[in-house]
Amino acid sequence: MTTAPPMEAAEPPAARAGQTRELVLATIAFTACFYSWSILGPLSPTLQKDLDLSEFQTAVMVAVPVLLGSVLRVPMGLLTDIHGGRRVFTALMFFSIVPITALAIWHDSLGVVILLGFFLGAAGSSFAVGVPFVNGWYLPARRGFALGVYGMGMGGTVLAALTAPRIAKHVSVTAALLVAAGLLALATIAFYALARDAAPPAPRHGPVKLLSPLAIFGRSGRAWALTLFYFLTFGGFVAMFLYLPKLLTGVYDFSKTDAGSRAAGFALLAVLARPTGGWLSDRTDPRNVLRGSFGATVVLAIALAFTYKHIVPLTVECLTMAVAFGLGTGAVFKLVAEWFPSEVGAVTGVVGAAGGLGGFFPPLIMGIVKSATGSYTIGFLLLAGVAVIALVVLGRLSQPEAEGAS
């Protein structure tokens, strides 16, 4: 007598028929959100000159959108579990159109840019909506790759780096920001009209407690580990992408468009490596992928600390680090779906928040370090230190007793 396979072993017909379309729609929406969310980075050299900002003020301006995008990932992940990705993603994009449009009109003072940039950070929380949305359409054996493809939406940062400085140079900063608003508007309309959830959200009773996802961190060491891993991999990617234009224009006196293009190359490699990391994680232990990512980051960050003033080593090390970050981000969310299959949205929100904060603090630290010492060496060494800690934690999770404890 044969036993019936687990329910998840049979792919729902609806998912089989529409999963590719939903993945494409979610990736487009995520790309549009990240284009707007990251746009102050590529525009920072222009805004710094126009507003006569210091190094630290520029770092704050660039980092502020990351803050709200990080914090909001916690409630957004939970709300997606409750209301479904289609509703939450649509509402989030609709809201994000407001601050990016307002920035296009008012960007002539640092206070206004920081305030509107803070609210623009909401677009950065989109990641925590799309992960559970996509996760519901795919079987565990293909989730790593599917989530990696969705994660390629962070390529919105590449598009912003390539286009925003050029539009600002040849037209105006206002035009660059209006393009971002237009992309968001188109993505909002398309997602609302065409997307659908894999299944209706499970009914819930009683009041919604937005901090309830944090409860899992009281009982799972693995959840804490995932926040550290994403803090390093995604946070490192965001921080490096946002700060590279400033480093390149300051150290090498590159033009703003040239610096933006080089930062885009960094982001492009990370974007392409992300689905590769997910694909590898579908076929091997994701922790092996993370070991390679963290180990490479340690070596490369130490090398950057002492060679960033030389363009050839800087280029090779930054591009290789981009691949390491991309592989790591692809592996982390394979582990989220594997370790917490019934709480993907909630855990994604918290882990994604950690990644966002990983992109918030380093630009500030880089600005402080550069202002205090005239060098970026200490900043890169701190990055290497975080990667060493991540390797130690990953080693603990690989031990049998850690498996049972978490």
C-alpha positions as CSV (number, residue, x, y, z in Angstrom):
1,M,0.0,0.0,0.0
2,T,1.4,3.3,-1.0
3,T,1.1,6.5,1.0
4,A,0.0,9.8,-0.4
5,P,2.8,12.2,-0.9
6,P,3.0,15.3,1.2
7,M,0.6,18.0,0.0
8,E,3.4,20.3,-1.0
9,A,4.9,17.6,-3.2
10,A,2.1,18.1,-5.8
11,E,2.2,21.5,-7.4
12,P,-1.2,23.2,-7.5
13,P,-2.5,23.5,-11.1
14,A,-3.0,27.2,-10.8
15,A,0.6,27.7,-9.6
16,R,1.9,25.6,-12.5
17,A,-0.1,27.6,-15.0
18,G,0.7,31.1,-13.7
19,Q,3.9,31.0,-11.6
20,T,6.2,32.5,-14.3
21,R,3.9,35.4,-15.0
22,E,3.6,36.2,-11.3
23,L,7.4,36.0,-10.8
24,V,7.9,38.4,-13.7
25,L,5.3,40.8,-12.4
26,A,6.8,40.8,-8.9
27,T,10.3,41.2,-10.2
28,I,9.2,44.2,-12.4
29,A,7.5,45.8,-9.3
30,F,10.5,45.2,-7.1
31,T,12.8,46.7,-9.8
32,A,10.7,49.9,-10.0
33,C,10.7,50.2,-6.2
34,F,14.4,49.8,-5.9
35,Y,15.0,52.3,-8.8
36,S,13.3,55.0,-6.7
37,W,14.6,53.7,-3.3
38,S,18.3,53.9,-4.4
39,I,18.1,57.0,-6.6
40,L,19.7,59.4,-4.1
41,G,22.9,57.5,-4.2
42,P,23.6,58.1,-7.9
43,L,22.3,61.7,-7.6
44,S,24.4,62.4,-4.4
45,P,27.4,64.0,-6.1
46,T,25.1,66.5,-7.9
47,L,23.0,67.2,-4.8
48,Q,26.1,67.6,-2.7
49,K,27.4,70.2,-5.0
50,D,24.1,72.0,-5.5
51,L,23.4,72.0,-1.7
52,D,27.0,72.6,-0.6
53,L,27.0,69.5,1.7
54,S,29.8,68.1,3.8
55,E,30.9,64.4,3.5
56,F,28.8,63.5,6.5
57,Q,25.7,65.4,5.4
58,T,25.9,63.6,2.0
59,A,26.3,60.2,3.7
60,V,23.2,61.0,5.9
61,M,21.2,62.0,2.9
62,V,22.0,58.8,1.0
63,A,21.5,56.6,4.0
64,V,18.1,57.9,5.3
65,P,15.9,56.2,2.7
66,V,17.4,52.9,3.8
67,L,16.2,53.5,7.4
68,L,12.4,53.4,6.8
69,G,12.8,50.8,4.2
70,S,14.5,48.6,6.8
71,V,12.1,49.2,9.6
72,L,9.0,48.8,7.5
73,R,10.0,45.3,6.3
74,V,8.9,43.8,9.6
75,P,5.2,44.9,9.4
76,M,5.1,44.6,5.6
77,G,6.1,40.9,5.8
78,L,3.4,40.3,8.4
79,L,0.8,42.2,6.5
80,T,1.6,40.2,3.3
81,D,1.0,37.0,5.3
82,I,-2.4,38.4,6.4
83,H,-3.7,40.3,3.3
84,G,-1.8,38.8,0.4
85,G,1.0,40.1,-1.7
86,R,-1.2,41.7,-4.4
87,R,-2.9,44.1,-2.1
88,V,0.1,45.0,-0.1
89,F,2.5,45.4,-3.0
90,T,0.0,47.6,-4.9
91,A,-0.7,49.8,-1.8
92,L,3.0,50.2,-1.1
93,M,3.9,51.3,-4.6
94,F,1.0,53.7,-4.8
95,F,2.2,55.3,-1.5
96,S,5.9,55.5,-2.8
97,I,4.9,57.6,-5.8
98,V,4.1,60.5,-3.4
99,P,7.5,61.1,-1.9
100,I,9.5,60.6,-5.1
101,T,7.2,63.0,-6.9
102,A,7.5,65.5,-4.1
103,L,11.3,65.2,-4.3
104,A,11.2,66.0,-7.9
105,I,9.5,69.3,-7.0
106,W,11.3,70.1,-3.7
107,H,15.0,69.2,-3.5
108,D,16.6,72.6,-2.8
109,S,17.3,72.1,0.9
110,L,18.9,69.3,2.9
111,G,16.1,69.1,5.4
112,V,13.5,68.7,2.8
113,V,15.5,66.0,0.9
114,I,16.1,64.1,4.1
115,L,12.4,64.3,5.1
116,L,11.1,63.1,1.8
117,G,13.9,60.6,1.4
118,F,12.8,59.1,4.7
119,F,9.3,58.5,3.4
120,L,10.7,57.3,0.1
121,G,12.3,54.6,2.1
122,A,9.0,52.8,2.1
123,A,9.8,51.6,-1.4
124,G,12.7,49.6,0.1
125,S,10.3,47.5,2.2
126,S,9.0,46.0,-1.0
127,F,11.4,43.1,-0.8
128,A,9.5,41.7,2.3
129,V,6.3,41.7,0.3
130,G,7.6,40.0,-2.8
131,V,9.4,37.1,-1.1
132,P,6.3,35.5,0.5
133,F,4.3,36.4,-2.7
134,V,6.7,34.5,-4.9
135,N,7.3,31.8,-2.3
136,G,3.7,30.8,-2.5
137,W,3.9,30.0,-6.2
138,Y,6.9,27.6,-6.1
139,L,7.8,24.2,-4.7
140,P,10.7,24.0,-2.2
141,A,12.9,22.4,-4.9
142,R,12.7,25.6,-7.0
143,R,12.2,28.3,-4.5
144,G,15.9,29.2,-4.2
145,F,16.1,29.9,-7.9
146,A,12.7,31.7,-8.1
147,L,13.6,33.9,-5.1
148,G,16.9,34.6,-6.7
149,V,15.3,35.7,-9.9
150,Y,12.9,37.9,-7.9
151,G,15.9,39.3,-6.0
152,M,17.3,40.5,-9.4
153,G,14.8,43.3,-8.9
154,M,17.6,44.9,-6.9
155,G,18.9,45.6,-10.4
156,G,16.7,48.7,-10.1
157,T,19.8,50.1,-8.5
158,V,21.8,49.4,-11.7
159,L,19.3,51.2,-13.8
160,A,19.2,54.2,-11.4
161,A,23.0,54.4,-11.5
162,L,23.1,54.3,-15.3
163,T,20.3,56.6,-16.0
164,A,19.7,59.1,-13.2
165,P,23.1,60.9,-13.4
166,R,22.8,61.2,-17.1
167,I,19.3,62.5,-17.0
168,A,20.3,65.0,-14.3
169,K,23.3,66.1,-16.4
170,H,21.5,66.6,-19.7
171,V,18.1,67.6,-18.4
172,S,17.7,68.2,-14.6
173,V,17.5,66.4,-11.2
174,T,13.8,67.0,-11.4
175,A,13.5,65.1,-14.6
176,A,15.5,62.1,-13.1
177,L,13.2,61.9,-10.2
178,L,10.0,62.2,-12.4
179,V,11.3,59.3,-14.4
180,A,11.4,57.2,-11.2
181,A,7.9,58.3,-10.3
182,G,6.7,57.3,-13.8
183,L,8.2,53.9,-13.6
184,L,6.6,53.3,-10.2
185,A,3.2,54.4,-11.6
186,L,3.4,52.0,-14.5
187,A,4.5,49.1,-12.3
188,T,1.6,49.9,-9.9
189,I,-1.0,49.7,-12.6
190,A,0.4,46.5,-14.1
191,F,0.7,44.7,-10.8
192,Y,-2.8,45.7,-9.7
193,A,-4.3,44.7,-13.0
194,L,-2.5,41.4,-13.7
195,A,-1.0,39.9,-10.4
196,R,-2.8,37.5,-8.2
197,D,-1.9,35.5,-5.0
198,A,-1.2,31.8,-5.2
199,A,-3.9,31.2,-2.6
200,P,-6.2,33.4,-0.6
201,P,-4.6,34.6,2.6
202,A,-5.4,32.4,5.6
203,P,-8.2,33.9,7.8
204,R,-7.0,35.4,11.0
205,H,-9.0,36.3,14.1
206,G,-8.3,39.0,16.6
207,P,-6.2,42.2,16.4
208,V,-3.1,42.3,14.2
209,K,0.0,42.6,16.3
210,L,2.7,44.1,14.1
211,L,5.5,43.0,16.5
212,S,4.4,39.4,16.6
213,P,7.1,38.3,14.1
214,L,9.7,39.2,16.7
215,A,8.5,36.4,18.9
216,I,10.2,33.8,16.8
217,F,13.5,35.3,17.7
218,G,12.9,34.3,21.3
219,R,12.9,30.6,20.4
220,S,15.2,30.3,17.4
221,G,18.9,30.9,17.1
222,R,18.6,30.3,13.4
223,A,16.4,33.4,13.0
224,W,19.1,35.5,14.6
225,A,21.8,34.0,12.4
226,L,19.8,34.8,9.3
227,T,19.5,38.4,10.3
228,L,23.3,38.6,10.6
229,F,23.9,36.9,7.3
230,Y,21.6,39.2,5.4
231,F,22.9,42.2,7.3
232,L,26.3,41.4,5.8
233,T,25.3,40.2,2.3
234,F,22.5,42.6,1.3
235,G,23.6,45.4,3.6
236,G,27.1,45.2,2.2
237,F,25.7,45.4,-1.3
238,V,23.5,48.4,-0.6
239,A,26.2,50.2,1.3
240,M,28.9,49.6,-1.3
241,F,26.6,50.6,-4.2
242,L,25.4,53.8,-2.4
243,Y,28.9,54.9,-1.4
244,L,30.9,53.9,-4.5
245,P,30.0,57.0,-6.5
246,K,31.2,59.2,-3.6
247,L,34.4,57.3,-3.2
248,L,35.2,57.3,-6.9
249,T,34.5,61.0,-7.4
250,G,36.5,61.9,-4.2
251,V,39.5,59.6,-4.6
252,Y,39.9,59.5,-8.4
253,D,38.1,62.7,-9.4
254,F,35.9,60.7,-11.8
255,S,32.9,62.5,-13.4
256,K,29.6,61.8,-11.8
257,T,28.3,59.8,-14.8
258,D,31.5,57.7,-14.9
259,A,31.3,57.0,-11.2
260,G,27.7,56.1,-11.5
261,S,28.4,53.7,-14.4
262,R,31.1,52.0,-12.4
263,A,28.8,51.6,-9.4
264,A,26.2,50.2,-11.8
265,G,28.8,47.5,-12.9
266,F,29.2,46.5,-9.3
267,A,25.5,46.3,-8.8
268,L,24.9,44.4,-12.0
269,L,27.3,41.6,-11.0
270,A,25.6,41.3,-7.6
271,V,22.2,41.1,-9.3
272,L,23.3,38.4,-11.7
273,A,25.0,36.4,-9.0
274,R,21.8,36.4,-6.8
275,P,19.8,33.8,-8.8
276,T,23.0,31.8,-9.2
277,G,23.3,31.7,-5.4
278,G,19.7,30.5,-5.2
279,W,20.2,27.9,-7.9
280,L,23.3,26.6,-6.1
281,S,21.4,26.5,-2.9
282,D,18.7,24.4,-4.5
283,R,21.3,21.8,-5.4
284,T,23.6,21.9,-2.4
285,D,23.6,23.0,1.3
286,P,23.0,26.8,1.2
287,R,25.5,27.1,4.0
288,N,28.2,26.0,1.7
289,V,27.3,28.9,-0.6
290,L,27.4,31.3,2.4
291,R,30.8,30.0,3.5
292,G,32.2,30.9,0.1
293,S,30.5,34.3,0.2
294,F,31.6,35.2,3.7
295,G,35.2,33.9,3.2
296,A,35.6,36.0,0.0
297,T,34.2,39.1,1.8
298,V,36.8,38.8,4.5
299,V,39.7,38.6,2.1
300,L,38.4,41.2,-0.3
301,A,37.5,43.8,2.4
302,I,41.0,43.5,3.9
303,A,42.5,43.9,0.5
304,L,40.4,47.0,-0.2
305,A,41.4,48.6,3.1
306,F,45.0,48.9,1.8
307,T,44.6,49.1,-2.0
308,Y,41.5,51.2,-2.6
309,K,43.6,54.1,-3.8
310,H,44.8,52.1,-6.8
311,I,42.2,51.7,-9.5
312,V,43.1,48.3,-10.8
313,P,43.0,46.4,-7.5
314,L,39.9,48.5,-6.4
315,T,38.1,47.5,-9.6
316,V,38.9,43.8,-9.3
317,E,38.2,43.6,-5.6
318,C,34.9,45.5,-5.8
319,L,33.6,43.4,-8.7
320,T,34.5,40.2,-7.0
321,M,32.9,41.3,-3.8
322,A,29.7,42.1,-5.7
323,V,29.6,38.5,-6.8
324,A,30.2,37.3,-3.3
325,F,27.4,39.5,-2.0
326,G,25.0,38.3,-4.7
327,L,25.7,34.6,-4.1
328,G,25.1,35.2,-0.3
329,T,21.8,37.0,-0.7
330,G,20.5,34.2,-3.0
331,A,21.4,31.6,-0.3
332,V,19.9,33.4,2.7
333,F,16.3,33.3,1.6
334,K,16.5,29.7,0.5
335,L,17.3,29.0,4.2
336,V,14.3,31.3,5.3
337,A,11.9,29.2,3.2
338,E,13.6,25.9,4.4
339,W,13.8,26.7,8.1
340,F,10.5,28.7,8.5
341,P,8.1,27.4,5.8
342,S,5.0,28.5,7.6
343,E,6.3,32.0,8.6
344,V,8.1,33.1,5.5
345,G,6.5,36.6,5.4
346,A,7.2,37.3,9.1
347,V,10.7,36.1,9.1
348,T,11.5,37.7,5.7
349,G,10.3,41.0,7.2
350,V,12.7,40.9,10.1
351,V,15.6,39.4,8.1
352,G,15.1,41.9,5.4
353,A,15.0,44.7,8.0
354,A,18.4,43.6,9.2
355,G,19.7,43.7,5.6
356,G,18.4,47.2,5.1
357,L,20.0,48.4,8.3
358,G,23.2,46.8,7.0
359,G,22.9,49.3,4.2
360,F,22.1,52.2,6.5
361,F,25.0,52.3,8.9
362,P,28.0,51.7,6.7
363,P,27.6,54.8,4.6
364,L,27.4,56.8,7.8
365,I,30.4,55.1,9.3
366,M,32.4,55.6,6.0
367,G,31.5,59.3,6.1
368,I,32.6,59.6,9.8
369,V,35.8,57.6,9.2
370,K,36.7,59.6,6.1
371,S,36.1,62.9,7.8
372,A,38.1,61.9,10.9
373,T,41.0,60.1,9.3
374,G,41.0,61.1,5.7
375,S,41.0,57.4,4.7
376,Y,38.5,54.6,4.2
377,T,40.8,51.9,5.6
378,I,39.1,51.5,9.0
379,G,35.7,51.2,7.3
380,F,36.8,48.3,5.1
381,L,38.4,46.6,8.0
382,L,35.1,46.8,10.0
383,L,33.4,45.1,7.0
384,A,36.0,42.3,7.2
385,G,35.3,42.0,10.9
386,V,31.6,41.5,10.4
387,A,32.3,38.8,7.8
388,V,34.5,37.0,10.3
389,I,31.7,37.0,12.9
390,A,29.3,35.7,10.3
391,L,31.7,32.8,9.4
392,V,31.9,31.9,13.1
393,V,28.1,31.9,13.6
394,L,27.7,29.8,10.4
395,G,30.3,27.3,11.8
396,R,28.2,27.0,14.9
397,L,25.1,26.3,12.9
398,S,26.9,23.5,11.1
399,Q,27.6,21.6,14.2
400,P,25.1,18.8,15.2
401,E,24.3,20.3,18.6
402,A,23.5,23.7,17.0
403,E,21.1,21.9,14.6
404,G,19.0,20.6,17.5
405,A,19.2,23.7,19.5
406,S,17.8,25.9,16.8
